[in-house]
Each structure stands twice: as C-alpha cells, then as structure tokens.
Amino acid sequence: MTETNSHSKLKTNKDLMDISRKMRGEIVEMSHTADAMHLGSSLSCVDIFVALYYGGCLNIDPKNASLPTRDRVLLSKGHASMTLYKILAEKGFFPKSLLKTFNKSGSHLTEHPNLGALPGVEMTAGSLGHGLSVGLGMALAGRIRSVPYNVFVIMSDGECNEGSVWEAAMLAPAQKADNLVAIIDFNRWQATGRSEKIMALNPLKEKWESFGWSAYDIDGHDIGSLIKILSAVPDGSGKPMAIIAHTIKGKGVSFMEDDNNWHYRIPNAEEVKKAKGELKVP
Ligand SMILES: Cc1ncc(C[n+]2csc(CCOP(=O)(O)OP(=O)(O)O)c2C)c(N)n1
C-alpha cells in the first residue's frame, strides 16, 4: 500500500471533483502571476492527473520519490507543466511555497519541466513527441530488471502528429510492454487550430488498436471512469494500453472552454477573479 493509495481510499468522487476544481483555480492564478502561457492546455488535463495521483492508481511515495519500484508518470505535453507542478506540490513531493517561483528566473519550476530539477519530475519535456519513446524505454528497463512498475505517459493530440510517437507505438506491442500506458489528452486543438484540420487523427482508437495496443475511448473529465481504467494496469492482455481521453481545452472556466485563444493568452486580474468566482475558489 502506498501513500497515494492509503489517502485515496478515503476519497469519494465528489472529493476528487473538489480537488480538480480547486486545482483549476490555482492554475489560473499561477498563469497570471507567472505570466505563463498554455493555460487552456493545463486545465485540459487536470482530471487525468487527479485520477492518477488521488485515485489509487500509482505506487508512489512522495517522500521517497526516486524509489526504483515507483510507478513513473511522464508529462510528454510539457507545456502543461503548471498542472504537473501543482499536483506534485499538493502530494508533498516538494513544498507548496515553491509554486510561487514558477517561471521566474532561477526557479526549478521552469515553464517546461526538467528531469532532476524537482522530485517527481520524471523527464525533461517541451519538444513534443518524445515522451512515449522515453516511457517505453523505462517500461522495458523495468521488465529487464524484474521491477514491476508501470509507466504512464500523458500526451496530447497535436503531439500524435509527430512520427516519433508512431515509432514507439509500433515497438511497444512488439515488445509486449504491458506496463506502458499512453494517455492522450484529446482536446481537439493544437497551438494554431483544430487538430482534425491540421492533420486528421481519427479514428484514433482504431489506429492504436491496429498497432497492437488495447485502446479505450473515455471521457477525460470523468474521474471515476479514469480511475477504473488506470487502476487496471496491466490489464491482462499482454498489450500496452492507449487511453484516448476526450477532453475540453480550458475545462472548468466557461469563457476559456474550447476557446483556443487560451493556448497563448494569459488572464488579467479581472479574468482571474471571474474564473475563480466560477470555480468557487477564494
Ligand atoms: C516538436 C514541437 N514542435 C512545436 C512545439 C510548440 N508547441 C507547443 S504546444 C504546441 C501544440 C499544442 O497542441 P497539443 O499538442 O495538441 O496540446 P494542447 O495544448 O492542445 O493540449 C506546439 C506546436 C513543441 N512544443 N514541440
């Protein structure tokens, strides 16, 4: 039983939704204070992180963040670092006071995460398309060393335009890497437009299946369903798992939801107040 598991047993779906709501309020504030972009991208994947870290899906110990047996979570869409930092601080990987330094000169909380800068950050990210290959390497290393951990890679739909994603997608089933999970935050936007118009991905689930993965379409804001699937890894099929998490960019704030201007826009003080009012956070 891990620290995460023992806490999460007490949490109801409502508790978890409250955690997400509060996290969203604080992430909006972080974007404003730190003058940081990618707010819509960060709000999009909050529920995925909450399901993983609060849903009993991970074998982790925040006070022993480099235990060889730990499960690994890789944020391949590194531009959503605010969500990663927020949840790691909440779980006690590092002091919450450090969040104030996000995106400031000299801070370890860089706009894109750096391996080794903070406990709980498992890879350097920023250049999209690398996380799945890194995660596959880690998954295979675990198997070679007979250490039974799982690797969860949080990716984006735009990222699936990168050829490197599909090289790893081909290799993982060939290696029967059933301890590897790709979670695609499928909010249907990229930096400059609709994913489907820039390079069509659909039918995405069938693509992963045809490469030899167990693939699932899921509502990426339904924390209960996310937990159900994420806690069943490996699923017994001998295949890696791809979860197509259907999400809304900017989720939780009415005037940011599905508005891709919030990929780059930074909220002003008035917008922060309005957003926090909607989210019912002080
Ligand atoms: C290889 C690479 N090319 C370009 C970028 C610049 N960039 C940052 S975010 C982004 C796209 C964002 O769309 P998506 O990946 O779908 O994630 P979302 O923000 O919608 O969650 C791009 C192109 C990058 N980070 N890496």
The ligand as an SDF file (V2000), in Angstrom:
LIG
                    3D

 26 27  0  0  0  0  0  0  0  0999 V2000
    8.2350   19.3710  -31.5020 C   0  0  0  0  0  0  0  0  0  0  0  0
    7.4960   20.6000  -31.0710 C   0  0  0  0  0  0  0  0  0  0  0  0
    7.0270   21.4240  -32.0240 N   0  0  0  0  0  0  0  0  0  0  0  0
    6.3530   22.5510  -31.6570 C   0  0  0  0  0  0  0  0  0  0  0  0
    6.1580   22.8540  -30.3360 C   0  0  0  0  0  0  0  0  0  0  0  0
    5.4440   24.1320  -29.9400 C   0  0  0  0  0  0  0  0  0  0  0  0
    4.1500   23.8300  -29.3690 N   0  0  0  0  0  0  0  0  0  0  0  0
    3.9170   23.9820  -28.0520 C   0  0  0  0  0  0  0  0  0  0  0  0
    2.3720   23.4600  -27.6390 S   0  0  0  0  0  0  0  0  0  0  0  0
    2.0380   23.0190  -29.2350 C   0  0  0  0  0  0  0  0  0  0  0  0
    0.7830   22.3640  -29.6760 C   0  0  0  0  0  0  0  0  0  0  0  0
   -0.2300   22.2080  -28.6520 C   0  0  0  0  0  0  0  0  0  0  0  0
   -1.2530   21.3420  -29.0750 O   0  0  0  0  0  0  0  0  0  0  0  0
   -1.3520   19.9160  -28.4660 P   0  0  0  0  0  0  0  0  0  0  0  0
   -0.0200   19.2930  -28.5850 O   0  0  0  0  0  0  0  0  0  0  0  0
   -2.4970   19.2010  -29.0520 O   0  0  0  0  0  0  0  0  0  0  0  0
   -1.6170   20.1890  -26.9310 O   0  0  0  0  0  0  0  0  0  0  0  0
   -2.7600   21.0650  -26.2220 P   0  0  0  0  0  0  0  0  0  0  0  0
   -2.0960   22.3420  -25.8680 O   0  0  0  0  0  0  0  0  0  0  0  0
   -3.8860   21.2710  -27.1930 O   0  0  0  0  0  0  0  0  0  0  0  0
   -3.1480   20.2750  -25.0600 O   0  0  0  0  0  0  0  0  0  0  0  0
    3.0920   23.3050  -30.0640 C   0  0  0  0  0  0  0  0  0  0  0  0
    3.0860   23.0590  -31.5270 C   0  0  0  0  0  0  0  0  0  0  0  0
    6.6750   21.9550  -29.3770 C   0  0  0  0  0  0  0  0  0  0  0  0
    6.4970   22.1650  -28.0810 N   0  0  0  0  0  0  0  0  0  0  0  0
    7.3300   20.8370  -29.7750 N   0  0  0  0  0  0  0  0  0  0  0  0
  1  2  1  0
  2  3  1  0
  2 26  2  0
  3  4  2  0
  4  5  1  0
  5  6  1  0
  5 24  2  0
  6  7  1  0
  7  8  2  0
  7 22  1  0
  8  9  1  0
  9 10  1  0
 10 11  1  0
 10 22  2  0
 11 12  1  0
 12 13  1  0
 13 14  1  0
 14 15  2  0
 14 16  1  0
 14 17  1  0
 17 18  1  0
 18 19  2  0
 18 20  1  0
 18 21  1  0
 22 23  1  0
 24 25  1  0
 24 26  1  0
M  CHG  1   7   1
M  END
$$$$
